[in-house]
Amino acid sequence: MRVMKTILLLTTIMFLSYSCTEQELEMEQNTAFATANKMLVGEFPGEIKTVYFQCWVAGVRGGGSGTDFYIELAKPLPKGVVMSQVYFRDKREPITMTDETHCEASFRNELNNDNEYTFLSKTKSEAPVKAIHSLSPDDTQAVIVYYEDDVLKSYLLLAVKEIPPIMYP
């Protein structure tokens, strides 16, 4: 009888602690979502002409695969605006300016890769990315992270276009 009471007591304590943890987790997620929404409020400081992505697969075993993400601006970004990274399909990569009006980012996939390839974090800070991750953009949305006068900001891109994939020989 005493063993049954002990088991019942332990089960009750575990249930109560799990309930508290579940509520705390939900509160943290709501806070992260609110923070991300604040980060995404406003307008992008430049005019975006087109945004699209293209998947590719190497034609040789172990040659890799991935997605290239492109942003074309209508005119150069204002002084003090620096593109940092793009968050797309649960991955993030740095944005590279190829010229004054073209940006790109390359995402590697696990398909057709060597086992030696590893993903490395390329962010200055994990906090903004964790907040952005809570938004869970769908497969046609992306988040641009940029600096405007050294202030970290983000912008949500809707309806990113997909162009036909490249299957290298």
DSSP file with accessible surface (Angstrom, degrees, kcal/mol):
  #  RESIDUE AA STRUCTURE BP1 BP2  ACC     N-H-->O    O-->H-N    N-H-->O    O-->H-N    TCO  KAPPA ALPHA  PHI   PSI    X-CA   Y-CA   Z-CA
    1    1 A M     >        0   0  172      0, 0.0     4,-1.8     0, 0.0     5,-0.1   0.000 360.0 360.0 360.0 -41.2    0.0    0.0    0.0
    2    2 A R  H  >  +     0   0  208      1,-0.2     4,-2.1     2,-0.2     5,-0.1   0.876 360.0  53.8 -66.4 -36.1    2.8    2.4    0.9
    3    3 A V  H  > S+     0   0  102      1,-0.2     4,-2.5     2,-0.2    -1,-0.2   0.902 106.7  52.2 -64.2 -41.3    4.5    1.6   -2.5
    4    4 A M  H  > S+     0   0  129      2,-0.2     4,-2.6     1,-0.2    -1,-0.2   0.907 108.9  49.8 -62.7 -41.4    1.3    2.5   -4.4
    5    5 A K  H  X S+     0   0  141     -4,-1.8     4,-2.6     2,-0.2    -1,-0.2   0.911 110.9  49.7 -64.7 -40.1    1.1    5.9   -2.6
    6    6 A T  H  X S+     0   0   69     -4,-2.1     4,-2.7     2,-0.2     5,-0.2   0.930 112.1  47.3 -64.3 -44.7    4.7    6.7   -3.4
    7    7 A I  H  X S+     0   0   89     -4,-2.5     4,-2.5     2,-0.2    -2,-0.2   0.925 113.0  49.0 -62.7 -43.6    4.1    5.8   -7.1
    8    8 A L  H  X S+     0   0  116     -4,-2.6     4,-2.3     2,-0.2    -2,-0.2   0.921 111.8  49.1 -62.7 -42.1    1.0    7.9   -7.2
    9    9 A L  H  X S+     0   0  108     -4,-2.6     4,-2.4     2,-0.2    -2,-0.2   0.934 112.3  47.3 -63.7 -46.1    2.7   10.8   -5.5
   10   10 A L  H  X S+     0   0   97     -4,-2.7     4,-2.6     1,-0.2    -2,-0.2   0.906 111.7  51.0 -63.3 -40.8    5.7   10.6   -8.0
   11   11 A T  H  X S+     0   0   79     -4,-2.5     4,-2.4    -5,-0.2    -1,-0.2   0.924 110.5  49.2 -63.4 -41.9    3.3   10.4  -11.0
   12   12 A T  H  X S+     0   0   67     -4,-2.3     4,-2.5     2,-0.2    -2,-0.2   0.926 111.4  49.0 -64.3 -43.8    1.4   13.4   -9.8
   13   13 A I  H  X S+     0   0   94     -4,-2.4     4,-2.5     1,-0.2     5,-0.2   0.925 111.8  49.0 -63.0 -43.6    4.6   15.5   -9.3
   14   14 A M  H  X S+     0   0  130     -4,-2.6     4,-2.3     1,-0.2    -1,-0.2   0.916 111.4  49.9 -62.6 -41.7    5.8   14.5  -12.8
   15   15 A F  H  X S+     0   0  130     -4,-2.4     4,-2.3    -5,-0.2    -2,-0.2   0.932 112.2  47.0 -63.5 -45.0    2.5   15.4  -14.3
   16   16 A L  H  X S+     0   0  101     -4,-2.5     4,-2.1     2,-0.2    -2,-0.2   0.908 112.6  48.5 -65.1 -41.1    2.5   18.8  -12.6
   17   17 A S  H  X S+     0   0   65     -4,-2.5     4,-2.3    -5,-0.2    -1,-0.2   0.892 111.1  51.5 -68.4 -34.8    6.0   19.6  -13.5
   18   18 A Y  H  X S+     0   0  145     -4,-2.3     4,-2.6    -5,-0.2    -2,-0.2   0.927 108.5  51.4 -66.0 -41.1    5.3   18.6  -17.2
   19   19 A S  H  X S+     0   0   37     -4,-2.3     4,-2.2     1,-0.2    -2,-0.2   0.916 110.8  47.8 -62.7 -41.6    2.3   20.9  -17.2
   20   20 A C  H  X S+     0   0   62     -4,-2.1     4,-2.6     2,-0.2    -1,-0.2   0.928 112.0  49.6 -65.2 -43.1    4.4   23.8  -16.0
   21   21 A T  H  X S+     0   0   81     -4,-2.3     4,-2.6     1,-0.2    -2,-0.2   0.911 109.8  51.4 -62.5 -41.4    7.1   23.1  -18.5
   22   22 A E  H  X S+     0   0   85     -4,-2.6     4,-2.2     2,-0.2    -1,-0.2   0.927 111.9  46.6 -62.0 -43.1    4.5   23.0  -21.3
   23   23 A Q  H  X S+     0   0  125     -4,-2.2     4,-2.3     2,-0.2    -2,-0.2   0.914 112.5  49.9 -66.9 -41.1    3.1   26.3  -20.3
   24   24 A E  H  X S+     0   0  115     -4,-2.6     4,-2.4     2,-0.2    -2,-0.2   0.915 110.5  50.4 -63.5 -41.7    6.5   27.9  -20.0
   25   25 A L  H  X S+     0   0   77     -4,-2.6     4,-2.4     2,-0.2    -2,-0.2   0.929 109.9  49.8 -62.5 -43.0    7.4   26.6  -23.5
   26   26 A E  H  X S+     0   0  110     -4,-2.2     4,-2.4     1,-0.2    -2,-0.2   0.909 110.6  50.4 -63.5 -39.8    4.3   28.0  -24.9
   27   27 A M  H  X S+     0   0  127     -4,-2.3     4,-2.3     2,-0.2    -1,-0.2   0.919 110.0  50.3 -64.8 -40.9    5.0   31.4  -23.3
   28   28 A E  H  X S+     0   0  131     -4,-2.4     4,-2.5     1,-0.2    -2,-0.2   0.917 110.8  49.2 -62.9 -42.6    8.5   31.4  -24.7
   29   29 A Q  H  X S+     0   0  111     -4,-2.4     4,-2.5     2,-0.2    -1,-0.2   0.913 110.8  49.9 -64.6 -40.6    7.2   30.6  -28.2
   30   30 A N  H  X S+     0   0   96     -4,-2.4     4,-2.4     2,-0.2    -1,-0.2   0.901 111.3  49.2 -64.3 -39.9    4.7   33.4  -28.0
   31   31 A T  H  X S+     0   0   89     -4,-2.3     4,-2.5     2,-0.2    -2,-0.2   0.927 111.9  48.3 -64.1 -44.1    7.4   35.8  -26.9
   32   32 A A  H  X S+     0   0   28     -4,-2.5     4,-2.6     2,-0.2    -2,-0.2   0.909 111.4  50.6 -63.0 -40.8    9.7   34.7  -29.8
   33   33 A F  H  X S+     0   0   94     -4,-2.5     4,-2.5     2,-0.2    -2,-0.2   0.935 110.9  48.2 -63.8 -43.3    6.8   35.1  -32.2
   34   34 A A  H  X S+     0   0   44     -4,-2.4     4,-2.2     2,-0.2    -2,-0.2   0.921 111.9  50.0 -64.1 -41.1    6.0   38.6  -31.0
   35   35 A T  H  X S+     0   0   63     -4,-2.5     4,-2.0     1,-0.2    -2,-0.2   0.933 111.1  48.7 -62.6 -44.4    9.7   39.6  -31.2
   36   36 A A  H  X S+     0   0    0     -4,-2.6     4,-1.6     1,-0.2    -2,-0.2   0.905 109.3  52.5 -64.2 -40.0    9.9   38.3  -34.8
   37   37 A N  H  X S+     0   0   65     -4,-2.5     4,-0.7     1,-0.2    -1,-0.2   0.902 108.5  50.5 -62.9 -39.6    6.8   40.2  -35.7
   38   38 A K  H >< S+     0   0  165     -4,-2.2     3,-0.7     1,-0.2    -1,-0.2   0.895 109.4  51.9 -63.0 -38.7    8.3   43.4  -34.4
   39   39 A M  H 3< S+     0   0   40     -4,-2.0   115,-1.3     1,-0.2    -1,-0.2   0.821 111.1  47.5 -66.4 -30.3   11.4   42.7  -36.4
   40   40 A L  H 3< S+     0   0   25     -4,-1.6   116,-0.4    -5,-0.2    -1,-0.2   0.493  85.7 109.1 -93.4  -2.8    9.4   42.2  -39.6
   41   41 A V    <<  +     0   0  115     -3,-0.7     2,-0.2    -4,-0.7   113,-0.2  -0.488  65.8  32.2 -73.2 143.2    7.2   45.3  -39.2
   42   42 A G  S    S-     0   0   54     -2,-0.2     2,-0.3     2,-0.0    -3,-0.0  -0.599  91.0 -62.2 109.0-172.3    8.0   48.1  -41.7
   43   43 A E        -     0   0  173     -2,-0.2    -2,-0.0   112,-0.1   112,-0.0  -0.848  45.9-102.2-117.1 153.6    9.2   48.2  -45.3
   44   44 A F        -     0   0   16     -2,-0.3     4,-0.1     1,-0.1    -2,-0.0  -0.504  32.7-128.3 -69.2 139.1   12.4   47.1  -46.9
   45   45 A P  S    S+     0   0   35      0, 0.0     2,-0.2     0, 0.0    -1,-0.1   0.594  87.5  47.3 -72.5  -7.6   14.6   50.2  -47.5
   46   46 A G  S    S-     0   0   20     31,-0.1     2,-0.6    32,-0.0    -2,-0.1  -0.739  91.9-100.3-122.8 174.8   15.2   49.3  -51.2
   47   47 A E        -     0   0  116     28,-0.3    27,-3.1    -2,-0.2    28,-0.6  -0.872  31.2-149.2-100.8 118.9   12.9   48.4  -54.1
   48   48 A I  E     -A   73   0A  43     -2,-0.6    25,-0.3    25,-0.2     3,-0.1  -0.763  13.9-176.1 -89.9 123.4   13.0   44.6  -54.8
   49   49 A K  E     -     0   0A 132     23,-2.6     2,-0.3    -2,-0.6    24,-0.2   0.939  65.5 -10.1 -83.6 -54.0   12.4   43.9  -58.5
   50   50 A T  E     -A   72   0A  41     22,-1.7    22,-3.1     2,-0.0     2,-0.4  -0.993  51.0-165.7-146.7 152.5   12.3   40.0  -58.4
   51   51 A V  E     +A   71   0A  17     -2,-0.3   110,-1.7    20,-0.2     2,-0.3  -0.992  26.3 148.1-136.7 128.3   13.0   37.2  -56.0
   52   52 A Y  E     -Ab  70 161A  70     18,-2.0    18,-3.2    -2,-0.4     2,-0.3  -0.971  27.7-146.2-152.5 166.6   13.4   33.6  -57.1
   53   53 A F  E     -Ab  69 162A   2    108,-2.2   110,-2.4    -2,-0.3     2,-0.4  -0.951   4.4-160.8-136.6 157.7   15.1   30.3  -56.4
   54   54 A Q  E     -Ab  68 163A  33     14,-2.4    14,-3.0    -2,-0.3     2,-0.2  -0.980  11.2-144.8-142.1 126.1   16.5   27.5  -58.5
   55   55 A C  E     -A   67   0A  28    108,-0.5   111,-2.4    -2,-0.4     2,-0.3  -0.545  20.9-173.5 -84.5 154.5   17.3   23.9  -57.3
   56   56 A W  E     -Ab  66 166A  41     10,-2.6    10,-2.3   109,-0.2     2,-0.4  -0.986  15.4-161.3-147.1 155.1   20.2   22.0  -58.8
   57   57 A V  E     -Ab  65 167A  52    109,-1.8   111,-2.2    -2,-0.3     8,-0.2  -0.992  25.7-122.6-137.9 129.8   21.7   18.5  -58.7
   58   58 A A        -     0   0   17      6,-2.7     6,-0.2    -2,-0.4     5,-0.1  -0.393  16.5-132.4 -68.4 150.1   25.3   17.7  -59.7
   59   59 A G  S    S+     0   0   42    110,-0.5     2,-0.3     4,-0.1    -1,-0.1   0.494  83.8  70.9 -84.6  -3.2   25.6   15.0  -62.4
   60   60 A V  S >  S-     0   0   96      4,-0.1     3,-2.2   109,-0.1     4,-0.3  -0.878  95.2 -95.7-115.8 149.3   28.2   13.0  -60.6
   61   61 A R  T 3  S+     0   0  243     -2,-0.3    -2,-0.1     1,-0.3    53,-0.1  -0.362 112.3  12.9 -60.8 130.2   27.9   10.9  -57.5
   62   62 A G  T 3  S+     0   0   14     -4,-0.1    52,-0.6    51,-0.1    -1,-0.3   0.466  91.3 119.2  82.4   2.0   28.9   13.0  -54.4
   63   63 A G  B <   -E  113   0B  30     -3,-2.2    50,-0.2     1,-0.2    -2,-0.1   0.615  69.6-132.6 -77.1 -12.7   28.8   16.2  -56.4
   64   64 A G        -     0   0    0     48,-3.5    -6,-2.7    -4,-0.3     2,-0.3  -0.215  14.2-127.6  94.7 177.0   26.1   17.7  -54.2
   65   65 A S  E     +A   57   0A   1     44,-0.4    44,-2.6    -8,-0.2     2,-0.3  -0.952  32.0 141.2-157.7 167.2   22.8   19.4  -54.7
   66   66 A G  E     -AC  56 108A   0    -10,-2.3   -10,-2.6    -2,-0.3     2,-0.4  -0.985  42.4 -87.7 177.9-167.6   21.3   22.6  -53.4
   67   67 A T  E     -AC  55 107A   9     40,-2.6    40,-3.2    -2,-0.3     2,-0.5  -0.999  24.2-151.5-134.5 128.3   19.2   25.7  -54.0
   68   68 A D  E     -AC  54 106A  28    -14,-3.0   -14,-2.4    -2,-0.4     2,-0.5  -0.888  13.1-156.7-101.0 131.8   20.4   29.0  -55.3
   69   69 A F  E     -AC  53 105A   1     36,-3.2    36,-2.0    -2,-0.5     2,-0.4  -0.928   9.5-166.6-114.1 128.3   18.4   32.0  -54.1
   70   70 A Y  E     -AC  52 104A  47    -18,-3.2   -18,-2.0    -2,-0.5     2,-0.4  -0.945  12.0-172.7-123.9 139.2   18.4   35.3  -56.0
   71   71 A I  E     -AC  51 103A   3     32,-2.4    32,-2.8    -2,-0.4     2,-0.5  -0.997   6.9-166.2-127.4 124.9   17.3   38.8  -55.2
   72   72 A E  E     -AC  50 102A  47    -22,-3.1   -23,-2.6    -2,-0.4   -22,-1.7  -0.963   9.7-153.8-112.8 125.1   17.2   41.5  -57.9
   73   73 A L  E     -A   48   0A   3     28,-3.2   -25,-0.2    -2,-0.5     4,-0.0  -0.693  18.4-134.5 -95.4 149.7   16.9   45.1  -56.8
   74   74 A A  S    S-     0   0   45    -27,-3.1   -26,-0.1    -2,-0.3    -1,-0.1   0.845  90.7  -4.4 -70.1 -33.1   15.4   47.9  -58.9
   75   75 A K  S    S-     0   0  129    -28,-0.6   -28,-0.3    25,-0.1    -1,-0.2  -0.961  98.5 -67.4-151.8 165.3   18.2   50.2  -57.9
   76   76 A P        -     0   0   63      0, 0.0    25,-0.1     0, 0.0   -29,-0.1  -0.157  60.6 -96.3 -57.4 151.3   21.2   50.0  -55.5
   77   77 A L        -     0   0   32     23,-0.6     3,-0.1     1,-0.1   -31,-0.1  -0.341  46.4 -97.2 -65.2 148.4   20.5   49.9  -51.8
   78   78 A P    >   -     0   0   61      0, 0.0     3,-1.7     0, 0.0    -1,-0.1  -0.248  52.2 -82.9 -62.1 156.5   20.7   53.2  -49.9
   79   79 A K  T 3  S+     0   0  210      1,-0.2     3,-0.1    -3,-0.1    70,-0.0  -0.333 118.1  31.7 -59.7 137.4   23.9   54.0  -48.1
   80   80 A G  T 3  S+     0   0   32      1,-0.3    69,-2.8    -3,-0.1     2,-0.5   0.363  90.9 112.9  93.8  -4.6   24.0   52.3  -44.7
   81   81 A V  E <   +F  148   0C  15     -3,-1.7     2,-0.4    67,-0.2    -1,-0.3  -0.902  40.6 178.4-104.4 124.4   22.0   49.2  -45.7
   82   82 A V  E     -F  147   0C  90     65,-2.8    65,-3.0    -2,-0.5     2,-0.2  -0.990  25.2-132.5-128.6 123.0   23.9   46.0  -45.8
   83   83 A M  E     +F  146   0C  14     -2,-0.4    63,-0.2    63,-0.2    14,-0.1  -0.527  28.7 172.7 -70.8 139.9   22.4   42.6  -46.7
   84   84 A S  E     -     0   0C  26     61,-2.4    11,-2.1     1,-0.4     2,-0.3   0.786  48.2 -28.5-114.5 -63.7   23.3   39.9  -44.2
   85   85 A Q  E     -FG 145  94C  14     60,-1.8    60,-3.2     9,-0.3     2,-0.4  -0.966  43.9-128.9-155.1 167.0   21.5   36.6  -44.7
   86   86 A V  E     -FG 144  93C   0      7,-2.5     7,-1.9    -2,-0.3     2,-0.6  -0.978  11.2-151.3-125.6 139.5   18.4   34.9  -45.9
   87   87 A Y  E     +FG 143  92C   9     56,-2.8    56,-2.3    -2,-0.4     2,-0.3  -0.962  30.3 160.1-109.5 117.9   16.3   32.4  -44.1
   88   88 A F  E >   -FG 142  91C   4      3,-2.9     3,-1.1    -2,-0.6    54,-0.1  -0.982  60.4  -9.7-147.6 127.1   14.5   30.0  -46.5
   89   89 A R  T 3  S-     0   0   82     52,-0.6    -1,-0.1    49,-0.4     3,-0.1   0.911 127.7 -51.2  51.5  51.4   13.0   26.5  -46.0
   90   90 A D  T 3  S+     0   0  106      1,-0.2     2,-0.3    47,-0.1    -1,-0.3   0.691 121.9  96.0  63.3  21.6   14.4   26.2  -42.4
   91   91 A K  E <   -G   88   0C  66     -3,-1.1    -3,-2.9     2,-0.0     2,-0.4  -0.947  55.9-155.0-133.2 158.4   17.9   27.0  -43.5
   92   92 A R  E     +G   87   0C  69     -2,-0.3    -5,-0.2    -5,-0.2    30,-0.1  -0.994  14.4 170.2-136.1 144.0   19.9   30.2  -43.4
   93   93 A E  E     -G   86   0C  18     -7,-1.9    -7,-2.5    -2,-0.4    14,-0.1  -0.982  39.0 -93.4-145.2 155.5   22.9   31.4  -45.5
   94   94 A P  E     -G   85   0C  47      0, 0.0     2,-0.5     0, 0.0    12,-0.4  -0.369  37.4-124.7 -69.3 149.8   24.7   34.6  -46.0
   95   95 A I        -     0   0   16    -11,-2.1     2,-0.5    50,-0.2    10,-0.2  -0.831  21.7-156.9 -94.8 133.0   23.7   36.9  -48.8
   96   96 A T  E     -D  104   0A  81      8,-3.2     8,-2.3    -2,-0.5     2,-0.7  -0.936  12.3-137.0-111.2 130.3   26.4   37.9  -51.3
   97   97 A M  E     -D  103   0A  76     -2,-0.5     6,-0.3     6,-0.2     3,-0.1  -0.775  18.2-176.1 -84.0 116.4   26.1   41.0  -53.4
   98   98 A T  E    S-     0   0A  73      4,-2.2     2,-0.3    -2,-0.7     5,-0.2   0.746  72.5 -21.3 -85.5 -26.9   27.2   40.1  -56.9
   99   99 A D  E >  S-D  102   0A  82      3,-1.4     3,-0.6    -3,-0.1    -1,-0.2  -0.883  92.1 -67.7-157.9-167.8   26.9   43.7  -58.1
  100  100 A E  T 3  S+     0   0  142     -2,-0.3   -23,-0.6     1,-0.2   -25,-0.1   0.739 131.1  25.8 -65.4 -23.4   25.0   46.8  -56.9
  101  101 A T  T 3  S+     0   0   30    -25,-0.1   -28,-3.2     1,-0.1     2,-0.4   0.341 109.1  75.9-124.1   6.8   21.5   45.3  -57.8
  102  102 A H  E <   +CD  72  99A  64     -3,-0.6    -4,-2.2   -30,-0.2    -3,-1.4  -0.983  48.9 175.8-127.6 131.6   21.9   41.5  -57.5
  103  103 A C  E     +CD  71  97A   2    -32,-2.8   -32,-2.4    -2,-0.4     2,-0.3  -0.926   4.7 180.0-126.0 153.3   22.2   39.4  -54.4
  104  104 A E  E     -CD  70  96A  66     -8,-2.3    -8,-3.2    -2,-0.3     2,-0.3  -0.992  13.5-167.4-151.7 158.4   22.4   35.6  -54.0
  105  105 A A  E     -C   69   0A   2    -36,-2.0   -36,-3.2    -2,-0.3     2,-0.5  -0.986  14.8-145.1-141.6 145.2   22.7   32.9  -51.4
  106  106 A S  E     -C   68   0A  60    -12,-0.4     2,-0.5    -2,-0.3   -38,-0.2  -0.966   9.1-165.2-119.7 126.0   23.5   29.2  -51.9
  107  107 A F  E     -C   67   0A   6    -40,-3.2   -40,-2.6    -2,-0.5     2,-0.3  -0.927  11.2-146.7-108.4 127.1   21.9   26.5  -49.8
  108  108 A R  E     -C   66   0A  67     -2,-0.5   -42,-0.3   -42,-0.2     2,-0.2  -0.723  13.3-151.6 -90.8 143.1   23.5   23.0  -49.9
  109  109 A N        -     0   0   37    -44,-2.6   -44,-0.4    -2,-0.3    -1,-0.0  -0.651  23.1-119.2-105.4 169.4   21.2   20.0  -49.5
  110  110 A E  S >  S+     0   0  129     -2,-0.2     3,-1.0   -46,-0.1     2,-0.2   0.675  82.3 103.0 -80.5 -19.4   21.9   16.5  -48.1
  111  111 A L  T 3  S-     0   0  127      1,-0.2    -2,-0.2   -47,-0.0   -46,-0.0  -0.442  93.6  -0.4 -70.1 136.7   21.1   14.8  -51.4
  112  112 A N  T 3  S+     0   0   51      1,-0.2   -48,-3.5    -2,-0.2     2,-0.3   0.818  99.6 140.0  60.1  33.5   24.1   13.6  -53.5
  113  113 A N  B <   -E   63   0B  25     -3,-1.0    -1,-0.2   -50,-0.2   -50,-0.2  -0.747  56.9-110.9-104.9 156.6   26.7   14.9  -51.0
  114  114 A D    >   -     0   0   95    -52,-0.6     3,-0.9    -2,-0.3    -1,-0.0  -0.469  30.3-120.2 -71.5 155.7   29.9   13.6  -49.7
  115  115 A N  T 3  S+     0   0  167      1,-0.2    -1,-0.1    -2,-0.1    -2,-0.0   0.693 107.8  68.5 -71.7 -15.3   29.8   12.5  -46.1
  116  116 A E  T 3  S+     0   0  173      2,-0.0     2,-0.3     0, 0.0    -1,-0.2   0.687  74.8 100.3 -79.3 -18.4   32.6   15.0  -45.3
  117  117 A Y    <   -     0   0   81     -3,-0.9     2,-0.3    -7,-0.1    -4,-0.0  -0.513  51.0-179.8 -73.1 130.3   30.4   18.1  -45.9
  118  118 A T        -     0   0   95     -2,-0.3     2,-0.3     2,-0.0    -2,-0.0  -0.967  27.6-117.9-129.3 149.2   29.1   19.8  -42.8
  119  119 A F        -     0   0   84     -2,-0.3     2,-0.4   -11,-0.0    -2,-0.0  -0.662  28.3-161.7 -84.7 137.6   27.0   22.8  -42.2
  120  120 A L        -     0   0  125     -2,-0.3     2,-0.3     2,-0.0    -2,-0.0  -0.947  23.4-113.8-119.5 141.7   28.5   25.7  -40.3
  121  121 A S        -     0   0   72     -2,-0.4   -28,-0.1     1,-0.1     5,-0.0  -0.557  29.6-177.7 -72.4 131.9   26.6   28.5  -38.6
  122  122 A K        +     0   0  112     -2,-0.3     2,-0.3   -30,-0.1    -1,-0.1  -0.059  40.1 114.6-121.3  30.6   27.5   31.8  -40.4
  123  123 A T        -     0   0   25      1,-0.1     3,-0.1   -29,-0.1    -2,-0.0  -0.738  61.2-142.3-105.7 154.1   25.5   34.2  -38.3
  124  124 A K  S    S+     0   0  167     -2,-0.3     2,-0.3     1,-0.3    -1,-0.1   0.835  92.7  13.0 -74.6 -36.1   26.7   37.0  -36.0
  125  125 A S     >  -     0   0   57      1,-0.1     4,-0.5    -3,-0.0    -1,-0.3  -0.999  57.4-152.8-144.7 139.8   24.0   36.3  -33.5
  126  126 A E  H  > S+     0   0   73     -2,-0.3     4,-2.5     1,-0.1     5,-0.2   0.742  83.7  78.2 -83.0 -24.0   21.6   33.4  -33.0
  127  127 A A  H  > S+     0   0   67      1,-0.2     4,-2.0     2,-0.2     5,-0.2   0.920  94.3  44.3 -58.1 -49.8   18.9   35.4  -31.2
  128  128 A P  H  > S+     0   0   18      0, 0.0     4,-2.5     0, 0.0    -1,-0.2   0.907 114.2  51.3 -63.4 -36.5   17.3   37.0  -34.3
  129  129 A V  H  X S+     0   0    9     -4,-0.5     4,-2.8     2,-0.2    -2,-0.2   0.911 107.9  51.6 -68.1 -38.4   17.4   33.8  -36.2
  130  130 A K  H  X S+     0   0  141     -4,-2.5     4,-1.2     2,-0.2    -1,-0.2   0.916 111.5  47.8 -63.2 -39.6   15.7   31.9  -33.4
  131  131 A A  H  < S+     0   0    7     -4,-2.0     3,-0.4    -5,-0.2     4,-0.4   0.931 113.0  47.5 -67.3 -41.3   12.9   34.5  -33.4
  132  132 A I  H >< S+     0   0    2     -4,-2.5     3,-1.9     1,-0.2     4,-0.5   0.903 105.4  60.3 -65.4 -39.2   12.6   34.4  -37.2
  133  133 A H  H >< S+     0   0   94     -4,-2.8     3,-1.3     1,-0.3    -1,-0.2   0.843  93.7  65.1 -59.0 -30.6   12.5   30.6  -37.0
  134  134 A S  T 3< S+     0   0   38     -4,-1.2    -1,-0.3    -3,-0.4    -2,-0.2   0.709  90.8  65.3 -68.0 -17.0    9.4   30.7  -34.9
  135  135 A L  T <  S-     0   0   34     -3,-1.9    -1,-0.3    -4,-0.4    -2,-0.2   0.770  88.6-154.4 -73.8 -26.0    7.5   32.3  -37.8
  136  136 A S    <   -     0   0   81     -3,-1.3    -3,-0.1    -4,-0.5    -2,-0.1   0.953  10.6-152.5  49.4  62.3    7.8   29.0  -39.8
  137  137 A P        -     0   0   15      0, 0.0   -47,-0.1     0, 0.0    -1,-0.1  -0.312  16.9-115.8 -59.1 149.7    7.6   30.6  -43.2
  138  138 A D    >   -     0   0   81      1,-0.1     3,-1.9   -49,-0.1   -49,-0.4  -0.138  38.6 -82.7 -79.4-176.0    6.2   28.2  -45.8
  139  139 A D  T 3  S+     0   0  100      1,-0.3    -1,-0.1   -51,-0.1     0, 0.0   0.601 128.8  49.6 -66.7 -12.2    8.1   26.9  -48.8
  140  140 A T  T 3  S+     0   0   65     19,-0.0    20,-3.8   -52,-0.0     2,-0.3   0.284 101.0  77.2-108.8  10.4    7.3   30.1  -50.9
  141  141 A Q    <   -     0   0   46     -3,-1.9   -52,-0.6    18,-0.2     2,-0.3  -0.875  52.9-179.8-119.5 153.7    8.4   32.6  -48.2
  142  142 A A  E     -FH  88 157C   0     15,-1.8    15,-3.8    -2,-0.3     2,-0.5  -0.964  20.5-135.1-144.8 159.7   11.8   33.8  -47.1
  143  143 A V  E     -FH  87 156C   0    -56,-2.3   -56,-2.8    -2,-0.3     2,-0.5  -0.983  13.5-152.2-120.6 125.6   13.1   36.3  -44.5
  144  144 A I  E     -FH  86 155C   0     11,-2.9    11,-2.1    -2,-0.5     2,-0.5  -0.843   7.3-158.5 -93.4 130.4   15.9   38.7  -45.4
  145  145 A V  E     +FH  85 154C   2    -60,-3.2   -61,-2.4    -2,-0.5   -60,-1.8  -0.946  25.7 157.3-108.6 128.9   18.1   39.8  -42.5
  146  146 A Y  E     -FH  83 153C   8      7,-2.7     7,-3.2    -2,-0.5     2,-0.5  -0.925  38.5-118.7-145.6 165.9   19.9   43.1  -43.1
  147  147 A Y  E     -FH  82 152C  43    -65,-3.0   -65,-2.8    -2,-0.3     2,-0.5  -0.948  18.7-170.6-110.8 131.6   21.6   45.9  -41.3
  148  148 A E  E >  S-FH  81 151C  49      3,-2.4     3,-1.2    -2,-0.5   -67,-0.2  -0.967  82.9 -21.2-121.1 110.7   20.3   49.5  -41.6
  149  149 A D  T 3  S-     0   0  114    -69,-2.8    -1,-0.1    -2,-0.5   -68,-0.1   0.928 128.1 -53.4  52.8  47.2   22.7   52.0  -40.0
  150  150 A D  T 3  S+     0   0  155    -70,-0.5     2,-0.5     1,-0.2    -1,-0.2   0.618 112.3 123.5  65.0  15.8   24.1   49.1  -37.9
  151  151 A V  E <   -H  148   0C  81     -3,-1.2    -3,-2.4     0, 0.0     2,-0.3  -0.940  64.6-124.9-106.2 125.2   20.6   48.1  -36.6
  152  152 A L  E     +H  147   0C  53     -2,-0.5     2,-0.3    -5,-0.2    -5,-0.2  -0.513  40.8 166.8 -71.5 127.0   19.6   44.5  -37.3
  153  153 A K  E     -H  146   0C  76     -7,-3.2    -7,-2.7    -2,-0.3     2,-0.3  -0.921  20.2-151.7-137.0 164.8   16.3   44.3  -39.2
  154  154 A S  E     -H  145   0C   3   -115,-1.3     2,-0.4    -2,-0.3    -9,-0.2  -0.948   2.4-162.5-137.6 157.2   14.3   41.7  -41.1
  155  155 A Y  E     -H  144   0C  71    -11,-2.1   -11,-2.9    -2,-0.3     2,-0.5  -0.990  17.2-134.0-143.9 132.0   11.9   41.6  -44.0
  156  156 A L  E     -H  143   0C  53     -2,-0.4     2,-0.5  -116,-0.4   -13,-0.2  -0.740  15.4-154.8 -90.2 125.1    9.5   38.9  -45.0
  157  157 A L  E     -H  142   0C  12    -15,-3.8   -15,-1.8    -2,-0.5     2,-0.3  -0.876  10.9-156.2 -98.4 128.2    9.3   38.0  -48.7
  158  158 A L        +     0   0  114     -2,-0.5   -17,-0.2     1,-0.2   -15,-0.0  -0.767  65.0  10.0-102.6 150.0    6.0   36.5  -49.8
  159  159 A A  S    S-     0   0   73     -2,-0.3     2,-0.3     1,-0.2    -1,-0.2   0.923  71.4-165.6  52.6  56.2    5.5   34.3  -52.9
  160  160 A V        -     0   0    7    -20,-3.8  -108,-0.2    -3,-0.3     2,-0.2  -0.587  21.9-123.9 -69.6 129.0    9.1   33.6  -53.9
  161  161 A K  E     -b   52   0A 134   -110,-1.7  -108,-2.2    -2,-0.3     2,-0.5  -0.515  14.9-144.9 -80.6 145.7    9.1   32.2  -57.4
  162  162 A E  E     -b   53   0A 111   -110,-0.2  -108,-0.2    -2,-0.2  -110,-0.0  -0.924  11.4-160.5-107.9 130.1   10.7   28.8  -58.3
  163  163 A I  E     -b   54   0A  56   -110,-2.4  -108,-0.5    -2,-0.5  -111,-0.0  -0.729  42.5 -72.4-103.1 160.8   12.3   28.5  -61.7
  164  164 A P  E     -     0   0A 100      0, 0.0    -1,-0.1     0, 0.0     0, 0.0  -0.162  58.0-109.1 -54.4 142.1   12.9   25.1  -63.3
  165  165 A P  E     -     0   0A  65      0, 0.0     2,-0.5     0, 0.0  -109,-0.2  -0.237  21.3-123.5 -71.3 159.9   15.7   23.1  -61.7
  166  166 A I  E     -b   56   0A  50   -111,-2.4  -109,-1.8     2,-0.0     2,-0.7  -0.922  18.5-167.6-103.9 124.7   19.1   22.4  -63.2
  167  167 A M  E     -b   57   0A 130     -2,-0.5  -109,-0.2  -111,-0.2  -111,-0.1  -0.893  18.5-148.3-111.4  95.6   20.1   18.7  -63.5
  168  168 A Y              0   0  115   -111,-2.2    -2,-0.0    -2,-0.7  -112,-0.0  -0.362 360.0 360.0 -66.1 146.2   23.8   18.8  -64.4
  169  169 A P              0   0  147      0, 0.0  -110,-0.5     0, 0.0    -1,-0.1  -0.279 360.0 360.0 -74.8 360.0   25.1   16.0  -66.6
